């Protein structure tokens, strides 16, 4: 689905978040495994992310992802961003490392 690829691409522009996809799968799945982090239904778009820095840039992510939905059948859908994990490097950012 094209919209899933566009959402993953847009998420890549947000510093501090990455798609939540199983790491072991990246080595053997022959397609873009980041796509499993996105679910698109008629009235709900859910994007699962891993935080790579704190504080969480959720407002920015919402704006970037919402811009992808403008003009599509999902323009009015609920956009849900679910943080599934926090990368340990995110805490380094808080300590100034």
Secondary structure, 3 states (H helix, E strand, C coil): CHHHHHHHHHHCCCCCEEECCCHHHHHCCCCCHHHHHEEECCCEEEEEEEECCCCCCHHHHHHHHHHHHCCCCCCCCEEEEEEEEECCHHHHHHCCC
